[in-house]
Amino acid sequence: MSEVATRLLPILLLVCSNLFMTFAWYGHLKVRSAPMLLIILGSWGIAFFEYCLAVPANRIGAQVYSAAQLKAMQEVITLAIFCAFSVLYLGQKITVNHLIGFGLIALGAWFVFRAPAA
């Protein structure tokens, strides 16, 4: 696998895995009438596919990124997907305070990537 693919594939896999995980964790909020056990089992089923993408993303990504960089990248991806999901699927608003808070997390990720290699 080329260096470019090794750098980009983990990002793509993390984006896809986060789509699944966001639905697993928050998608059920629109289904208030379903029994909790059914919601839990459904979430586990969705999360299985998240793991099928996240594990290879981290295994491949570890060839070019540190564990801290992979985690920081995953958090920023998670927040970006969550913002879109919250607005488009849940119909909730993202406020300025949300954006500031998420921006500070992204700033933290920027510092992780700026850190000298260990």
C-alpha positions as CSV (number, residue, x, y, z in Angstrom):
1,M,0.0,0.0,0.0
2,S,1.4,3.4,-0.9
3,E,2.2,6.0,1.8
4,V,-0.7,8.2,0.5
5,A,-3.2,5.3,0.8
6,T,-1.8,4.4,4.2
7,R,-2.4,8.0,5.4
8,L,-5.8,8.5,3.8
9,L,-7.4,5.0,4.3
10,P,-7.5,5.3,8.1
11,I,-9.3,8.7,7.8
12,L,-11.9,7.3,5.4
13,L,-12.4,4.2,7.6
14,L,-12.8,6.4,10.7
15,V,-15.3,8.6,9.0
16,C,-17.4,5.5,8.0
17,S,-17.0,3.9,11.4
18,N,-18.1,7.1,13.1
19,L,-21.2,7.2,11.0
20,F,-22.2,3.8,12.3
21,M,-21.3,4.6,15.9
22,T,-23.2,7.9,15.9
23,F,-26.3,6.0,14.8
24,A,-25.6,3.3,17.4
25,W,-25.3,5.8,20.2
26,Y,-27.8,8.5,19.2
27,G,-30.1,7.1,16.4
28,H,-32.4,5.6,18.9
29,L,-33.3,9.0,20.4
30,K,-35.9,9.3,17.6
31,V,-37.5,5.9,18.6
32,R,-38.8,6.6,22.0
33,S,-41.5,3.9,22.1
34,A,-39.2,0.8,21.5
35,P,-38.3,-1.3,24.5
36,M,-34.9,-0.6,26.0
37,L,-33.6,-4.2,25.4
38,L,-34.5,-3.9,21.7
39,I,-32.7,-0.5,21.5
40,I,-29.6,-2.0,23.2
41,L,-29.5,-5.0,20.9
42,G,-30.0,-2.8,17.9
43,S,-27.2,-0.5,19.0
44,W,-24.9,-3.4,19.5
45,G,-25.7,-4.7,16.0
46,I,-24.9,-1.3,14.5
47,A,-21.7,-1.0,16.6
48,F,-20.4,-4.3,15.2
49,F,-20.0,-2.7,11.8
50,E,-18.3,0.3,13.5
51,Y,-15.8,-2.0,15.0
52,C,-15.3,-3.7,11.6
53,L,-14.1,-0.4,10.3
54,A,-12.5,1.2,13.3
55,V,-10.1,-1.7,14.1
56,P,-8.6,-1.8,10.6
57,A,-8.5,2.0,10.6
58,N,-6.3,2.0,13.7
59,R,-4.2,-1.0,12.6
60,I,-3.4,0.6,9.2
61,G,-3.1,4.1,10.7
62,A,-0.6,3.0,13.3
63,Q,1.9,2.6,10.4
64,V,2.0,6.4,9.9
65,Y,0.3,7.9,12.9
66,S,0.9,7.7,16.7
67,A,-1.9,6.3,18.9
68,A,-2.5,9.8,20.2
69,Q,-2.8,11.2,16.7
70,L,-5.3,8.5,15.8
71,K,-7.4,9.2,18.9
72,A,-7.3,13.0,18.3
73,M,-8.2,12.4,14.6
74,Q,-11.1,10.2,15.7
75,E,-12.4,12.8,18.1
76,V,-12.5,15.5,15.5
77,I,-14.2,13.2,13.0
78,T,-16.7,12.2,15.7
79,L,-17.6,15.8,16.4
80,A,-18.0,16.7,12.8
81,I,-20.2,13.8,12.1
82,F,-22.2,14.4,15.3
83,C,-22.8,18.0,14.3
84,A,-24.2,17.0,11.0
85,F,-26.2,14.1,12.5
86,S,-27.6,16.3,15.2
87,V,-28.9,18.8,12.7
88,L,-29.9,16.6,9.8
89,Y,-31.3,13.5,11.7
90,L,-32.3,14.7,15.1
91,G,-33.4,18.1,14.1
92,Q,-31.4,19.8,16.9
93,K,-29.5,23.1,16.6
94,I,-25.8,23.5,17.0
95,T,-25.2,26.7,19.0
96,V,-22.3,29.0,19.1
97,N,-21.3,27.5,22.5
98,H,-21.3,24.0,21.0
99,L,-19.1,25.2,18.2
100,I,-16.7,26.9,20.6
101,G,-16.5,23.7,22.7
102,F,-16.0,21.5,19.7
103,G,-13.5,24.0,18.3
104,L,-11.5,23.8,21.6
105,I,-11.4,20.0,21.2
106,A,-10.2,20.4,17.6
107,L,-7.5,22.8,18.9
108,G,-6.4,20.1,21.3
109,A,-6.1,17.7,18.3
110,W,-4.0,20.2,16.5
111,F,-1.6,20.3,19.4
112,V,-1.4,16.5,19.4
113,F,-0.3,16.6,15.8
114,R,2.2,19.4,16.5
115,A,3.8,17.4,19.3
116,P,7.3,16.1,18.6
117,A,7.4,12.3,17.8
118,A,8.1,10.2,20.9
